[in-house]
């Protein structure tokens, strides 16, 4: 049978498309689109208003620096957030965020995520918190069909993950997955801009690189250790298996792999019975004897929200916050709580808010 001859024009077309990948990243149109995407939800900032007000001029300047090789990453902004827990954030300037958005949208994202497993759930298109919770439910349902309620859970968490990632490991993960040399080198430059070790939480590229660093570990757990029920959300990952001793051996193998990357598990890592429930993203999954998977919210989250509502409403009445601030917080909490089996908890929170309003209104007439 004779092989079909591919026309020369088609070959040149595909070759030029491959060679033009980085040119697409730094094209004026894609850089401008990157700016518009980067400005979403932060247009209340003065710096954003000023930069976007001169969008055409700033995009032209950025493109020229990329073309003549004078582009440099500006100094990062450092600050700390305390919700839902304390984190040190390294924020990227808008100019650099604009370039990283175009870099990710026009080649980097597609190439670096190509090898990711389905159960790598964070920071990816079509995935996120809801996807992760639904995948966990699906895994537990399949486990129940095969083994019932009895089993063991190995919950792993890496100590100071972003701050501990070695740059040589991160750059190797990039070069292994990104086929376009120029795109890979730009991503490596961004990794190197965070100092001697660690990645910044506020960078789109660093988020994807952090996922790629553990991609080989994902494949090792799924393909070599043969763990069917496995899920990872950034540096938190869970293994479910019927054999406790096998999970202990898996933990040793995982620790050895992480040690080779310069990482280690923290004190939150635990091995416990499945009947205690699986804890993931501040939710608790309970497998009942009938096979139902119940998703419950922790009591600490509920008490914390009540304290928050009380504080917000008090400041709102004193004029420190705009009217309706506490109600917006309540609506946001209820939307998050609706992800689980929390009908009674949501009803209690609504009644708490109504009683709080009634109490404050009654005090005004005393």
N, C-alpha and C positions, 0 to 999 in steps of 0.2 A: 504494500500500500504506500503510495507516494505521500510524503509530508507536504502539508500546505505551506506555500511560500508567503511569508508576511511581507506586504509592500514596504518599500524603503521609507515612504512618507510616514507610515504608521510608526515605524521604529524611531525615526527622528522626532516624531511628535511626542512619544513617551519619554525619550531621552531628554528632550528639551524641558518637558514638564518636571522631570526629576532634577535637572540642573537649575531650574528656576524656582525651586522651593524657597530658598532664602530670599530671593528677589521678591517673592510674594509677601514674605514677612515684612519687608521694609518698603513695600509700595505705599504711596501716599494714601490711597483709598483704605487699605487695611490698617494702617497706622491711625487714620482718622476714625475708623470704626472702633478700633481698640480704645481710643480716647473716650468715645461716647459710652462704650460699655463700662469703662473704668469709673465714669462719673455717676453712674446709676447709684441712687440711694445716698450719695454724699454731696449733693448739690447745695446743701445747707451750709457747707464750709466756705469760709472766705477764700481760702487758697484755691478751692475747686472753681468757684465763681470767676476768680481772676484768670486762672489758666484756661478754662473753657471759653471765656470771653474772647480770648485770642487764639482760638482753636486752630485756625488755618495757619497762622504765623508760627505757632509753637510746633505744630505737626511738621511744617516745612523745615524748621530748624533741627528737629529731631532726626528727620530723614537725612538731612545733609551731614550731620555728625556720624550717622551710621554708614553713609556712603564713603566719606573721606577717612573713616577710621578714628575719629576723635571722640566718639561717644564714650562717656564715663558715667558710672552709676553714682548718683548723689548719695550723700550721707543719710543713713537711716534714722528714723524717729523711734525712740525707745520710750515705752510706757507700760504700765501694768494694769490689767483688768482683774476684777475680783468675782465676776459672775460668769459661769456657774462655779468657778474656782479660780484661785490666783494663778495668773499666767503672765509671763513677761513677753510683750509683743514687740517685734521689730518691724515697724511699718515702712513700706516702700513709698517713695515720693511719686506723685502723680505722673510725672514724665516717664519714670522707669516702669510704672504700672502700665502705662499706655503701650510701651514697647513689649512688655511681657505678655500682655493680652494678645497682641498681634502675633507674637512668637508662638503662643500656645494654640491660638485658633487656626494658625496656618501651617501646621506641621508638627510641632513639638508634642502636643497632646496626643494626636493620633498615633505617632510613632512610639512614644514611651509607654502608652497604655495597651498596646497591641497584645502583649503577652500576659496581661493581668487576668487572674482567675475571676469567676463570677462572684465569688464571696469576698472579694476585696471591695469594700463598700463605700469608702469615704471619698469625698471631693471629686467624684466622677459624674459625668452627665447621665441623667436618668437614675442616679443612685443618691444615697443620702440617708437621713435618719429613718424615714418611712420605709425605704427599701431594705435597710438593715433589719429593722424590727420584723418586717414581713418574711425576710429570709430566715431569721431565727425561728419564727413560728413554723415555717415550712420544714426546717431541719428537725425540729422537735416532733412534729407530726409524723415525719418519716421514721424517726427513731422509735417512736411509740409503736408503730405498725410492725417493726422488725423485732423489738426487744421489750416492749412494755414500759412501765414506769421506772424500773430498776436500771441504774447506770451511774456513771460518774462524769463529772465536769471538771476540766482543767481550764481555769481562767487565768490568762497571762496578761501582764502589763509591763511595759519596758520603762526602766528608770530614766527620767529626763530625756525622752526620746529625741526631740528636735535639737536640744542643746548638746547631745552626745554623738550625733552623726559625724563620722570622720569624712573629710572632704575627698580623700582618695577613694573611699568606698562609694560616695555619692557620684563622683565623676565617672568611676568605672561602671556604675549602674546606668548612667546616661549614655556613655559610648557603646555599651553593649546593646542598647535598644534603639537608639536614634541613628538612623542610617545617613541622614544628611549631615555632613561634616561641619558646615558653618553653623547650622542650628545647634548641633551638639556643643560646639565650642562656645557659642554665646551662652548656653545654659550652664556650662562649666564656669564661665566668667561670673555669672550670677551667684553660683555656689561659693566661689572663692571670695566674693565681696562680703561675706558674713564673718570674716576673721579667720582664725586658724582652725576652728572646729565649730560644728553646729550649724543649723539653718534657722532662718527667721520665720516666724509664724505668719507674718503679714505678706508673704510673697506667693504669688500663684505658682511660679516655677518650683519653689522649694516645697510646696505642698505635694506636687506631683512627684518630685524627686524622692521625698520621704516615703511615698507609696512604693516607688520602684526599688528602694533599698531593701525592702522586705519581700519583694516579689519572688525571689529565689526560695526564700523560706516558705512562702505559701505553696509553691510547687513541691517542695520537699515534704511538707506535711501531708499534702493531698496525694502525691504520687509515690513517694517512698515509704512514708509511715502508714499510708492507706487509711487516713482518717476521713471518712465520708462526711461527717457532720462537723464542719469547721467553718468559722466565719471571722473576718477581721475588719475592724473599723480603726484605721490608722495604726496606732501602736497597741490597741486592745484586741486580743483575739481569744477565741473560745474553741475548745475541742471537747466533743461529747463522744464517749465510748462506753461499752459495756464492761470492760476490764480495767479495774483500778491499777493493777500492776503495770499493765501496758502503758497507761497514761503516765505513770511515774517514769517509765523508760523514755517515753516521748519527751517528757520535760527535760531529761538529761540531754537528749539529742538536740533539743531546741536551745538549751543553754550553751551547748558547745558551738552551735552555728552562730548564735548571737555574739559569743565571745570572740569569734573570728572577725566579726564586724565591728568590734569595739563597743558592744552593747551588753546590757545585762537586765534580767528581770528584777522588778522591785518587790516590796513587801506585800503588795496587793495580790500577787500571784498566789492562787490557792487551788487545791484539789478537794472537791467535796461531792456528796451524793446528789444525784439528779433530783431526788425528792425534795431537797431544800429549795429548789428553784434555780433558774439560771439568771444571773444578773448581767445586764448589758445596757449601756447608755442610760443608766439611772432607772431602768425598768426591770421588773422581776417577772420571769416567765415560769408559770407553775403548770406541770403536767399532771392532770388528774387521773384517777384510776379508770375513768371512762374514755380517756384519750383527748379530752378537751384541753386546749392550750389557753390558759388565762394569763392576761397581761396586766400586772398590777403596778401601781405607782407607790413609791416609798412614802411613809408617813412624814419623814423629815422634809420632803419637798412640799407637802401640804402645809405643815406648820410654818415653814419658811415663807410661803406665799401669803399666809395670813398676816404674818408680821410685816411683810412688804406692803400689803394693801393698807394696813393700819397706818404705816408711816407715810405712804404716798397721799392718803386721803387727808391726813392731818396737815401736811404741807400744802395740799391743794386748797384747803379751807383757809389757811393763813395767807394765801395768795402767792406762795413761793413757786407753785407749779400751775400750769394752765388747767382750767376746768375740764374734767373728763379724763385726766391722766390715770387716776386709780382705776377707772372703768376700763380703759384701754388695756391696762395690765391684767385685769380680770379676764377680759375677752381673749387675750393672748394665752393666758394660762389654761383657760378652758379648751382652746383649740389644741394645745399640746396634750392635755389630759384625755381628749377624745380619741387619741391614738390607742388607748387601752380600754380595759373593762372597768370603767371608773364612773358609772352613772351616779352612784350614791355619793362619791367623793365630790363630783362636780355640783351636785345638788346642795351639799353641805357648804361648799364654797360660795355659791350664789346666795344662800340664806345668811351666811356670815357677812357678806358684803351689804345685803339689805338691812340687817340688824345694826351694822356699824353706821350706815347712813341715818337710820332712824334715831340712833343714840345721839349722834352729833346734832341732828335737827332738834331733838328734844332739849338738848343743853342750851340752845340759843334762846329758848322761851323761858328758861328758869331765871 
